[in-house]
Amino acid sequence: MVYLDQATFDIWTSRIPVSPEIDPWNRADRGLDAPTVTQRWRMPLDVETVTLEDLDEIQSRINQFTGQIAKEAGGTIPTKTYLPKLIGEFSTRSVVIGGPILAMLALVVGGAIYFLVYTSALTVEREGPDLALLKSRGASSWQTVGIHLGSR
């Protein structure tokens, strides 16, 4: 497999006229006669600049590019890329894995809220006599909360 830039590729695949007297096979021209070659282009993708919101647009543009090449070449130039398939698999995985992760996160947050409410209720129950004493002496609800929060 040989990787060439476009100019070198064109030189290698073109016919070059030569003098039959100089050529050992008495050819009038030499070069590759109708070579079977494959040209590949690498389009580097900077993964640091791609966001999840860009994936649909990237897939759409790749599909447009391959469709345009097929249309202009009349189907004689095949284009092949695995990027749309890779994006599709990523999207499927993000839905399949993302849902359970969000459910687990909801359970953790729900458990934390339950723990806070439960411990608050226990604290209020334990401090009930002190709160009743403060209320009987004229303290407002916010004052009793402030006293308990400030003393801890």
PyMOL commands that set and color helices and strands:
alter all, ss='L'
color gray80, all
select helices_A, chain A and resi 6-13+52-73+83-126+128-136+141-151
alter helices_A, ss='H'
color red, helices_A
select strands_A, chain A and resi 16-17+29-30
alter strands_A, ss='S'
color yellow, strands_A
deselect
rebuild
show_as cartoon
